[in-house]
């Protein structure tokens, strides 16, 4: 199996929505506690080659590819900024934009797959912000969480709906047309580090927590989780939900694949 070793600790990996053999990797020095960051863009083949690399003064915690431009990547940086890179331009011309509104670390970023010009950022300043690529300022700020927001994820079918995961032990469901959140899930007793929608069932969402568990929820009846998945020895930092009958993949202390359909 081809291997590409990055100099810093990996924080996020995302495949391009346009090219199956291209991916980007967000990294941070010293596990993101202190030091620099680097965004790598890799080309997969018989060997893995580096197409581009962009250095930052602080760690890069997350990234997302544009859903409308195959060369654009948005990076979430520990200094609270969002940096937009254009792979069609030389390194000296990047980033093409640096957005500074968050008061603390920017920990998560997600592009809207339905309304393809907008993206979300989640920050340790307890807020989520809505952006469009063509504007130098955010469109709206969502502030209800009482502690750091670690993740924000658009619903895969509804252009106005997203979820946020927070250290206040809740996951909130939002509709950008409404003044506040439309649903609050008291999903875990400890900090929630990640949330992700089912790509084939827009009512199913997974949450990952410091309590070492993954929980799967149906927002149509959210008082009790559909499934509770235990097994990790440490906090679960990332989750990725495919469908109710396909694997739920998550990682922190190790990489685990579980068939949720057999757990329900």
Order of alpha helices (4+ residues) and beta strands (2+ residues): beta-beta-beta-beta-beta-beta-beta-beta-beta-beta-beta-beta-beta-beta-beta-beta-beta-beta-beta-beta-beta-beta-beta
